[in-house]
Amino acid sequence: MSTAGTIERSAAPARPRRRPRLARAALLLPAGVLLGVFFAYPLISMVVTSFMGDGGGLTLDKYREVLEVPTYLTVFRITFEIAALVTVATALVAYPLTYVIVTGPKLLGSILRGLVIIPFFVSLLVRTYAWLVVLSPDGIVNQTLHALGAGPVQLLYNRTGVIIGMTYALLPYMVFALYGNMRSVDTRLLQAAQNLGAGPWRAFRTVFLPLTFPGIAAGSILVFILACGFFITPKLMGGPGDVMIGSLITTLVSERGQVDDVAAIGTVLLAITVVGFLAASRFVGLRALLESRE
C-alpha cells in the first residue's frame, strides 16, 4: 500500500466536516448581524461619543464632569442603593417562592408559575398604576392597617414605594434564574442528609442552599443590572429624593439636550455593570452564572 493512498484516505473524512461547520456559521450569521447592529454598535457608539471633544479630539472632560458634579454622584449613589435593596428584597421573596414551585405539589407549582408569568403579559405602566391604587392612602393596604389599628402609612412617593414596585416588577427574573438552578439539584441529597441524622432545616442549610448559590448569584446580577436602568416605577412611585439614573438621563436628553453627558454617564454605568459581572463570575463561575439546566 502506497504512502500517497494512505494519506488520501486519512484526509478524506476531513472534507464532510467542513460542511456542518459552514452550515452552522451560515445559520448564526443573521443573529450575529442583528446583535452587531442593534446591540454592539449602539454601545460602541456611546463609548466613542463619551470620549469625543467639541473639536473632534479625544478628551476626558465629560468623565471629569460626571465625577465632579455633586448631582451626578448623588444620583449614582441613590441608584445603586435602590438597586441593592431591590435585589435583596427580590431574593428574599423569590427564593421561598421558587422552592415551593420546585419541591411542592405539582398543581400548586403550576399555579404559582402562572402567577409569576402572567404579569409579563401586562404593561409595566399598567402594573405600576395598579400599585399606585393599592398603596394609596385609601388603598386596600392602608385600609387593612387602619382596621388593625396601625393607622395609615405613607407608602407612595418615597423609597418604600419604589422598593415595593420594583421588587414586584423584577421578581419574575429572580424566580426564573432560581428555577433552573433548583431543578438541577438532586433532592435525594436532602434525603441522604436526613438519613444521616440531619434535621430538615440543617439538611436544607448545609446541602440545598449552597447548591443554589449560583442561581442566587445569577438572579441577583440580572436584577441589579435591570434595577439600575429602571425609569417608570421610580418616576411614578418615588419622591424627589429617589431620582435614579434613568430619570436623570431622560431629563438631560429631553429638557437640556446634553447628549454628550449622557454618553459618559451610560459608559460609566456600563463599566460598573461589566466589572460587577466579572467579579461575580470570578467567585461563582461564568458557566454557573449563565447555565440553566432542567
C-alpha positions as CSV (number, residue, x, y, z in Angstrom):
1,M,0.0,0.0,0.0
2,S,1.5,3.3,-1.1
3,T,2.0,6.2,1.3
4,A,0.1,8.5,-1.1
5,G,-3.0,6.3,-0.9
6,T,-2.8,6.2,2.9
7,I,-2.6,10.0,3.1
8,E,-5.6,10.4,0.7
9,R,-7.8,8.0,2.7
10,S,-6.8,9.6,6.0
11,A,-7.6,13.1,4.7
12,A,-10.9,12.1,3.1
13,P,-13.1,12.3,6.2
14,A,-12.0,15.9,6.8
15,R,-14.0,17.2,3.8
16,P,-17.5,16.4,5.1
17,R,-16.7,18.1,8.4
18,R,-16.4,21.5,6.9
19,R,-20.0,21.5,5.6
20,P,-21.6,21.2,9.0
21,R,-19.4,24.0,10.3
22,L,-20.2,26.2,7.3
23,A,-23.9,25.4,7.8
24,R,-23.7,26.4,11.4
25,A,-21.8,29.5,10.6
26,A,-24.4,30.4,8.0
27,L,-27.3,29.9,10.5
28,L,-25.5,32.1,13.1
29,L,-24.7,34.8,10.7
30,P,-28.2,36.6,10.8
31,A,-28.2,36.5,14.6
32,G,-24.6,37.9,14.6
33,V,-25.6,40.7,12.3
34,L,-28.6,41.6,14.4
35,L,-26.5,41.6,17.6
36,G,-23.8,43.7,15.9
37,V,-26.2,46.3,14.5
38,F,-28.7,46.6,17.4
39,F,-26.6,45.8,20.4
40,A,-22.8,46.1,19.8
41,Y,-22.9,49.2,17.5
42,P,-25.0,51.4,19.9
43,L,-22.8,50.5,22.8
44,I,-19.6,51.2,20.9
45,S,-21.0,54.4,19.5
46,M,-21.9,55.5,23.0
47,V,-18.4,54.8,24.3
48,V,-16.8,56.6,21.4
49,T,-19.0,59.6,21.8
50,S,-18.2,59.9,25.5
51,F,-14.5,60.4,24.6
52,M,-15.0,62.9,21.8
53,G,-14.5,66.6,22.5
54,D,-16.2,69.5,20.9
55,G,-13.3,69.9,18.5
56,G,-13.3,66.3,17.4
57,G,-10.3,65.1,19.5
58,L,-10.2,62.7,22.4
59,T,-10.9,64.1,25.9
60,L,-11.8,63.0,29.4
61,D,-13.7,66.3,30.2
62,K,-17.1,64.6,30.2
63,Y,-16.0,62.0,32.7
64,R,-14.4,64.7,34.9
65,E,-17.8,66.5,34.9
66,V,-19.6,63.3,35.8
67,L,-17.3,62.6,38.7
68,E,-17.1,66.2,39.9
69,V,-20.7,67.4,39.7
70,P,-22.4,66.5,43.0
71,T,-25.8,65.9,41.4
72,Y,-24.4,63.2,39.2
73,L,-22.6,61.5,42.1
74,T,-25.8,61.7,44.3
75,V,-27.9,60.1,41.6
76,F,-25.4,57.3,41.1
77,R,-25.4,56.7,44.9
78,I,-29.2,56.6,45.1
79,T,-29.4,54.3,42.0
80,F,-27.0,51.8,43.5
81,E,-28.7,51.9,46.9
82,I,-32.1,51.3,45.5
83,A,-30.8,48.6,43.1
84,A,-29.1,46.8,46.0
85,L,-32.2,47.0,48.3
86,V,-34.4,45.7,45.4
87,T,-32.0,42.9,44.7
88,V,-32.0,41.8,48.4
89,A,-35.8,42.1,48.6
90,T,-36.4,40.2,45.4
91,A,-34.1,37.4,46.5
92,L,-35.8,37.1,49.9
93,V,-39.2,36.8,48.2
94,A,-38.2,34.7,45.2
95,Y,-36.2,32.0,47.0
96,P,-39.0,30.5,49.1
97,L,-41.5,31.0,46.3
98,T,-39.3,29.1,43.8
99,Y,-38.5,26.5,46.4
100,V,-42.3,25.8,46.8
101,I,-42.7,25.7,43.0
102,V,-39.9,23.2,42.6
103,T,-40.5,20.9,45.6
104,G,-44.2,21.4,46.3
105,P,-47.2,19.7,44.8
106,K,-47.3,19.9,41.0
107,L,-50.7,21.7,41.0
108,L,-49.5,24.3,43.4
109,G,-46.3,24.8,41.4
110,S,-48.2,25.2,38.2
111,I,-50.5,27.8,39.8
112,L,-47.5,29.8,41.2
113,R,-45.7,29.6,37.9
114,G,-48.7,31.0,36.2
115,L,-49.0,33.9,38.7
116,V,-45.3,34.7,38.1
117,I,-45.6,34.6,34.3
118,I,-48.9,36.4,33.8
119,P,-47.6,39.9,34.7
120,F,-45.3,39.7,31.7
121,F,-48.4,40.0,29.5
122,V,-49.4,43.3,31.2
123,S,-47.7,46.6,30.5
124,L,-45.3,47.7,33.2
125,L,-47.0,51.1,33.2
126,V,-50.4,49.5,33.9
127,R,-48.9,47.4,36.7
128,T,-47.3,50.5,38.2
129,Y,-50.6,52.3,38.2
130,A,-52.2,49.3,39.9
131,W,-49.7,49.6,42.7
132,L,-50.5,53.3,43.0
133,V,-54.1,52.3,43.7
134,V,-53.2,49.5,46.1
135,L,-50.7,51.6,48.1
136,S,-52.6,54.9,48.1
137,P,-53.9,56.3,51.4
138,D,-57.4,54.9,50.6
139,G,-56.0,51.7,49.1
140,I,-56.5,48.2,50.4
141,V,-53.2,48.1,52.3
142,N,-53.9,51.2,54.3
143,Q,-57.5,50.2,54.9
144,T,-56.3,46.9,56.3
145,L,-53.7,48.7,58.5
146,H,-56.4,51.1,59.7
147,A,-58.7,48.2,60.6
148,L,-55.9,46.6,62.6
149,G,-55.4,49.9,64.5
150,A,-52.0,50.6,62.9
151,G,-53.2,53.8,61.1
152,P,-52.5,54.9,57.6
153,V,-48.9,54.6,56.4
154,Q,-47.3,56.7,53.7
155,L,-46.3,54.0,51.1
156,L,-46.1,56.2,48.0
157,Y,-43.8,58.9,46.7
158,N,-40.9,57.7,48.9
159,R,-38.2,55.0,48.9
160,T,-40.7,52.4,50.3
161,G,-43.0,52.7,47.3
162,V,-40.1,52.4,44.9
163,I,-38.8,49.3,46.5
164,I,-42.2,47.6,46.5
165,G,-42.9,48.5,42.9
166,M,-39.5,47.5,41.6
167,T,-39.4,44.3,43.6
168,Y,-42.8,43.2,42.1
169,A,-41.7,44.1,38.6
170,L,-38.3,42.3,38.8
171,L,-39.5,39.3,40.9
172,P,-40.0,37.0,37.8
173,Y,-36.4,37.4,36.7
174,M,-35.1,36.2,40.0
175,V,-37.6,33.3,40.0
176,F,-36.6,32.2,36.5
177,A,-32.9,32.2,37.5
178,L,-33.5,30.2,40.6
179,Y,-36.0,27.8,39.0
180,G,-33.4,26.4,36.5
181,N,-30.8,26.1,39.2
182,M,-33.1,24.4,41.8
183,R,-34.4,22.0,39.2
184,S,-30.8,20.8,38.7
185,V,-30.4,19.9,42.4
186,D,-30.8,16.2,43.2
187,T,-33.4,16.2,46.0
188,R,-32.1,12.7,47.0
189,L,-29.2,14.6,48.6
190,L,-31.6,16.1,51.2
191,Q,-33.0,12.6,51.9
192,A,-29.4,11.3,52.3
193,A,-28.6,14.1,54.8
194,Q,-31.7,13.4,56.8
195,N,-30.9,9.7,56.8
196,L,-27.5,10.5,58.3
197,G,-29.1,12.4,61.2
198,A,-29.6,15.9,59.9
199,G,-32.9,17.6,60.5
200,P,-34.9,19.2,57.7
201,W,-33.6,22.7,58.4
202,R,-30.0,21.6,58.7
203,A,-30.2,19.5,55.6
204,F,-31.6,22.5,53.7
205,R,-29.0,24.8,55.1
206,T,-25.9,22.6,54.6
207,V,-26.9,20.8,51.4
208,F,-29.6,22.5,49.3
209,L,-28.8,26.2,50.0
210,P,-25.1,26.0,49.0
211,L,-26.0,24.2,45.8
212,T,-28.4,27.0,44.8
213,F,-25.8,29.8,45.3
214,P,-25.1,30.0,41.5
215,G,-28.8,30.6,40.9
216,I,-28.9,33.3,43.6
217,A,-25.8,35.0,42.1
218,A,-27.2,34.9,38.5
219,G,-30.6,36.2,39.6
220,S,-29.0,38.9,41.7
221,I,-26.8,40.2,38.9
222,L,-29.7,40.2,36.5
223,V,-32.0,42.0,38.9
224,F,-29.3,44.5,39.9
225,I,-28.5,45.4,36.3
226,L,-32.1,45.8,35.4
227,A,-32.9,47.8,38.5
228,C,-30.1,50.3,37.7
229,G,-31.8,51.2,34.5
230,F,-35.4,51.4,35.8
231,F,-37.3,54.5,34.9
232,I,-41.2,54.2,35.0
233,T,-41.6,52.8,38.6
234,P,-39.2,55.3,40.4
235,K,-40.7,58.2,38.4
236,L,-44.3,57.4,39.3
237,M,-43.8,55.9,42.8
238,G,-40.8,57.7,44.1
239,G,-40.2,61.1,45.7
240,P,-37.8,64.0,45.0
241,G,-35.0,62.1,46.8
242,D,-35.4,58.9,44.7
243,V,-34.2,60.2,41.3
244,M,-32.4,57.3,39.5
245,I,-30.1,57.3,36.5
246,G,-32.9,56.6,34.1
247,S,-34.7,59.7,35.2
248,L,-31.5,61.8,35.1
249,I,-30.8,60.6,31.5
250,T,-34.3,61.5,30.4
251,T,-34.0,65.0,31.9
252,L,-30.6,65.6,30.3
253,V,-31.7,64.5,26.9
254,S,-35.3,65.7,26.6
255,E,-35.0,69.0,28.5
256,R,-31.4,70.1,28.2
257,G,-30.1,68.2,25.1
258,Q,-26.9,67.1,26.8
259,V,-26.3,64.0,24.8
260,D,-22.5,64.0,25.4
261,D,-23.0,63.9,29.2
262,V,-25.5,61.1,28.8
263,A,-22.9,59.1,26.8
264,A,-20.4,59.5,29.6
265,I,-23.0,58.5,32.3
266,G,-24.0,55.5,30.2
267,T,-20.4,54.4,29.8
268,V,-19.7,54.7,33.5
269,L,-22.8,52.6,34.3
270,L,-21.8,50.1,31.6
271,A,-18.3,49.8,33.1
272,I,-19.6,49.3,36.6
273,T,-22.0,46.6,35.3
274,V,-19.3,44.7,33.5
275,V,-16.9,44.9,36.5
276,G,-19.7,43.6,38.7
277,F,-20.4,40.7,36.3
278,L,-16.8,39.8,36.0
279,A,-16.3,39.9,39.8
280,A,-19.3,37.6,40.3
281,S,-18.1,35.2,37.6
282,R,-14.7,35.1,39.3
283,F,-16.2,33.8,42.5
284,V,-19.2,31.9,41.2
285,G,-18.0,30.9,37.8
286,L,-19.2,32.2,34.4
287,R,-20.7,28.9,33.4
288,A,-22.7,28.7,36.6
289,L,-24.0,32.2,36.1
290,L,-25.2,31.6,32.6
291,E,-26.2,27.9,32.7
292,S,-29.8,26.9,33.5
293,R,-30.2,23.1,33.5
294,E,-33.5,21.3,33.6
